[in-house]
């Protein structure tokens, strides 16, 4: 049995959202792989995670953490206490922030650096907080998880983080929700959106563009040929002039 991992799912919003999909997929896969799991969550999610993770210890937080400020405050003191309670060996914080004094090795997922690269997409307070939280995680976390090499490179560039402690874990695909469409499904979508006509229009434009490219190449070739002919004629004239000049000289 490996180390017991406490996953902090208290940040998952009521509508699940992207974070909910990430955490749900992560803990389900870890459970199926035989990981020794414990999970902290919102009280509203206790039953859900108990069903999803029958072998895990699920610990609901206090009702107040349904509100973000209270949850972030609880993360600093309450989460380390839960880690002690469930005898965890590692804490995984899946949403940027972590306890300043976790008392255990801590892994933090940094999904992107939008709070740095697109701060106007968030309120000033939220952007300021998460910038500070991400910097703290980059400095204090034992390991960082990112979903792509591009994100890893951004973390190194923007935060000057140690690249040797960053692991790239690509997002998977839940095939119970997503699958390749059948030809019939593709046909129905194409008909509803008028994609066949659009495809024909695009193909016609591409053919026109190909004709333009071909004409440009032909024109360039003709111009190059005419230039070469001019050079050859010029050389012949010069040689003839030299011959004539030599004959007159003698």
Secondary structure, 3 states (H helix, E strand, C coil): CCCEEEEECCCCECCEHHHHHHHHHHHHHHHHCCCEEEEEECHHHHHHHHHHCCCCEEEECCHHHHCHHHHHHHHHHHHHHHHHHCCCCEEEECCCCCCCCCCCEEEEECCCCHHHHCHHHCCHHHHHHHHHHHHHHHHHCCEEEECCHHHHHHHHHHHCCCHHHEEECCCCCCCCCCCCCCHHHHHHHHHHHCHHHHHHHHHHHHHHHHHHHHHHHHHHHHHHHHHHHHHHHHHHHHHHHHHHHHHHHC
